[in-house]
Amino acid sequence: MAIVWTQDLSVGVKSIDGQHQQLFTMANDLFEAGKTGKSKEKIGDLLNFLDAYTRQHFRDEESYMASIKYPDLAEQQTAHKNFVAELTKLKAAYDTSGGNISVIINANQMVVEWLTKHISGMDKKIGAYAKTLA
């Protein structure tokens, strides 16, 4: 389930948009690795990198929200925590499945769906709020 970043997904905060674009690239890389039968180790490395990058992105995004006193920070933190928990479950399912391609497809779908919904439904509000401060 490859997906391409579009300007419609822009939050309007350059640092956040750049990280979101990188997350989409990694999700697509993960899908392509699974689709082309790359080794279990390669896919495992991508999952681990995606997990680490996502956690860093959430820390950065939450720090930015705190710096502008974003009123829905707690809601964002809960959503981020839930995503990390789901990604952790998917990594464990991948590890126990022995590299099953269906797990990779499910992981990619979950990441892309969550990113798209989260960015368009929650993160865009950060940019809108930040504009009111200018």
N, C-alpha and C positions, 0 to 999 in steps of 0.2 A: 504494500500500500504506500507507494511513493507519493510524496506531497511536496509542492514547491511553495516556498515563501512568497507571499505577495504583499504589496503595499497595503492592502486591506487589513493585514494583520499588524501593521505598525502601531505601536503604542504612542510614538511621538517622543520617546526618550531614547536618545541615540545608543547609550550603553545597554539598555534593556533590549532594544530591537536587535542589536548586533549579537547578543547572546541568544536570543530567540532564533535568529537565522542559523546560528551554529548548531543549536539543538535540532532544528529541522534537518540540517545536513547530516548530523550523526544518526538520526532516526532512519534517514534514507540509506545511509551506508550500512546500517544494521540489516535493513530489509534486503538490500542487494547482496550482502554477504550470505544471507540465508538462502536467497533465491538461486544463487550461483553455486551453492554447495561448498562454500569456503569451509575451512576446518573449524572444528568445535572451538579450538583455542582462539582463532581469529574472532569468532562471534562472541566468545566469552570476554575477550579483551575489549571489544566494542561495547558490550553491556556494562562492563566495569567502568569504562571511560564515560559512557553516558550517565551512569549513576553518579560518578564523582563530579562531572561537569554540571549536572542538574543541581546537586547539592550546593555547589559554589554559586551557581546562578541564583538560587533561592536566597542564599545569604546576601548576595549583592543586591538583589531586588528588595529584600526586606530592609536592608540598611538604607537604601535610597528612600523607601517609603517612610521609615522612621525619621530620616533627615528632613522630610517635607511635612512631617506630622500627618501622614495619610490616615484618614479616619477609619478605613476598613483594613488596617494592618492585621488585626487579629484574625479576621476572616481569611485573609491571604495566607497567613501562617498555617492555619488549619488545613487549607487546601493543599499547600506545599507538603505538609506532614503526611497527608493522606496519599499524595502521589508517590512520595518516597517509599511508603509502606507497600504500595502496589508494585512499584518497580523492584523492590526487594523480593517480593513473592515471585515475580516473573523470573528474576535471576535464579532463585532457588529451583523453580520448576524447570528451567533450562538445564541447570546443573544435574538435576536428578533424572531428566529425560534422556541424557546422553546426547544432547544436541538436536533434539527433534525440531524439524523445520516448522511445524505448526506452532510450537512455542514461540519461535522467532516471529512468525507472522502475527500472532496474538500480541506479542510485545510491541511490535511496530505499530499495530493498529491502536493499542492502548496509548502509546506515547503520542502519536499523531493526533488522535481524537482528543486526548486530554489537552495537549498544547493548543490545538485550534480552539476548543471550547474555552479553555482557561484564558487564553490571550484575548479572544474576542469578547468574552463575557466578563472577565474580571480585570485583566491587565490594562485594557484600553481605558478603564476608569482612572488608573493611575495617571496616565498622560493627560486626560481631561482635567483631573484635579490639579496637576502640576501647572497647566496652562492658566488656571485661575489665580495662581500665585505670582505670575509674571507681571 
